[in-house]
Amino acid sequence: MNNLAVNNAVRFIGLLFLQVLILNYLNIFGHINPMVYIVWVFLYPVRKTRSLFLILSFLLGISIDFFSDSGGINAFAITFIAYFRLPILMAVLKKSDLDYGQFNLKTLSANKTILFISILTVIHHFIVFSLEYFSFSEFLNIISNTVLTSIFTIMISFLGITLFAKKK
Amino acid sequence: MRQIIYFIKKFRYFLLFIVLEILAFIVIVQDHSYHQSKFVNSANAITGGVYNKVNSVSAFFHLKKDNQLLSEENVRLKNLLEARANKFVLDSFTVIDTSQYFQKYDYSTAKIINNNFTKRNNFLTINKGAKHGLAPDLGVINSKGIIGVIKNVSSNYASVLSILNTNSKINVRLKNSNHFGTLVWDGKDYNITQIIDIPRQAVVKTGDTIITGGKSAIFPEGIAVGVVKDFNYEQNKYQIINIVLFNDMSAIGEVQIVKNLHKNEQIILEQSVVNE
C-alpha cells in the first residue's frame, strides 16, 4: 500500500513536469502538443473507492492549468474522463463486474489497451479544444485539432505504458 | 432526513464528480471574462519559480540572437539621436527649461520565462512583478513591436495576455494615414494577425506599415506592429486585413514594459465626459 502511494506520488509529479516543461513546447508540425499527462487516468489502480482518484485527477488537471494559463479546462476534462473511466473499461472488456484488487492495465491485450486509451483520449481532447475555442463557428478547427493531437497522445501514451511496464 | 443522508451516501461519488466539474467550470468562466482578474494563472511563486529555473538554462542558447537584437536597436536609436542633434545644432546657445519637458511613458525591462503561441488563447509569463512596480493593464513591447498587455501580477511574476489571444483587442492605425482599426487574431497562424473596424474611406495597400494608434491608454503611439499582407474589400467595406507581424512571436526573450504615467488622468477625463 505504502509502495503504491509513493508510486502514485512520483507518477503525479513526473507527469505534471513532463507535460508543462517538455510536451507543451513540442509543437509537432507547428502546433500539435500531445497531452500525455492523462496517462495518469489510464494507470491509476482500479479500486472500489474512487473518490480519492477523482480528487487527485482534478488536482493534476488544475496544476496543469496553473502552468499553462488555461483556466480550468484541463481540470474539467480530466475529471470527466476519470469519472467515466470505469464504465468505459467495462464496455471495452465486455464485462459487468471486475476483480478490483487484481486488475492491471498491463495484463490487457494490446488491442484492448489501445481501444481503451483511444476512447478516453478522444473524449478528453474534444472537451479541451471545445472549451478552448468556445464557439460553434470553429467546429472544424476543434475536430481537426482533436484528431491530430489524439493521434500523437495515443502513440506516446501507448509506447510509454508498454516501455515502462514492469517485467514479471 | 434519513432519506437525504441515504441519498447522499448512495450518490456521493457522483456528487463529488458534479462538485469538481462545477468548480472547474467556474474557473473557466472566470477565465473567459477579461475584466475579472483570475485565480488560476502562471503568475504565482510556484509556477513562476519553475519557469524561471528552466528559462535560466534555455536563455543561454539565445544569447547570440539577443545581442544582435540589442545592437540593432542601438543602431536605430543612435540614428534617431543623430537626426535630433542636427536639428538643434544651429542654436548658438541653449536654455533648458525643464517645465517644458514632461515624461509620459516609463519603460522597464523584463524577460519572458514562458512563451505560448500555438493555442487559441495564449499567455506569456515574465520575471518581474508587483515588487518591481508592475500592475495589470501595462503594455509589453520589444524592439520589433508589441507583444501584449499584463493581465495578472504576483509579487515576483506577471502573466501577459499575448496579442495572440481572443481577448486581445489593440488599437492600431495605418502609418501613412490616421485611420484607426482594431488588432485581433483568428487563431490560425502565429505570424499573421487581423485588423477589423477600419473605416471604408481608408486606402489600404499591400505592404503598408501598421503602428499602434495611441488612442488607448496602454501603448504609446507609433510602436511598430507589422505590414499588410493581403486584404479583402467587399460590399463597400474591408472584410478582413491580414497583417504579418514584425515580431516572430515564437522567439521572443527580452521585453520592455511600458507604463503610462498619464493613464489615470486620461481615464478620469474620458469617464467624466461619458457621465455627462
Interface residues (C-beta under 8 A of the other chain):
Chain A: F17 V20 L21 N24 N27 G30 H31 I32 N33 R50 S51 L54 I55 F58 G61 I62 D65 F66 F67 S68 D69 S70 G71 G72 I73 A75 F76 T79 F80 Y83 L131 E132 Y133 F134 E138 N141
Chain B: R12 Y13 L16 F17 L20 E21 L23 A24 F25 I26 V27 I28 Q30 D31 H32 K38 V40 N41 S42 N44 I46 T47 V50 Y51 V54 N114 N116 T118 K119 R120 N121 F123 T125 S159 T166 G187
